[in-house]
Amino acid sequence: MNAAKRREIFLRLQAANPHPTTELEYRTPFELLVAVVLSAQATDVSVNAATRQLYPVANTPQALLQLGEEKLRGYIQRIGLYKTKARHVIQLCRILLEQHGGEVPQTREALEALPGVGRKTANVILNTAFGQPTIAVDTHIFRVSNRIGLAPGKDVTEVEKKLLKFVPDEFKHDAHHWLILHGRYVCQARKPKCGQCIIESLCEYKEKVFE
């Protein structure tokens, strides 16, 4: 795929959705951090349902520490791996208070040092909370990047590196959101909706599905 085609893909995605953002509900960087940690192997819908109940009760590191791991489990028990996630959230709250003055750090190294935070989560926080031009690669973005020929790679790290190389600078801040939404609602895993796709004519997938 050449640079002109890549640019046109993002121009079309931008025209359709000029101000994309995460579907996770949050008001502060800390609320986003907790939501992203909870969202691993879970849907945004299930996370939002939990945090709508949790955040009015506890939405700061201090408040969550006071709530405690056992009570936190009660709020998130419908989310997959909730016991492990509750432990990670309580641990990261303690670290934020002890090492970062209760604030979410704005560097990859500090974020990845937090329990339950890997490279993908760190990228989401850096991009969505702090406006940095990072691109978090989840299963949707990995699939779309490979399927349409945008940034093919054998693993998420290779795809991320290629996206950072190939996506024009002006689109880097929003690329993650456009691609994840495209993968979630249009370029779906089992049956892509090629007939509804605004970038179908630019896509290099050889097994397109039209109904």
Secondary structure by P-SEA (a helix, b strand, c coil): ccaaaaaaaaaaaaaaccbbbbccccccaaaaaaaaaaaccccaaaaaaaaaacccccccaaaaaaacaaaaaaacccccaaaaaaaaaaaaaaaaaacccccccccaaaaaacccccaaaaaaaaccccccbbbbbcaaaaaaaaaacccccccaaaaaaaaaaccccccccaaaaaaaaaaaccccccccccccccccccccccccccc
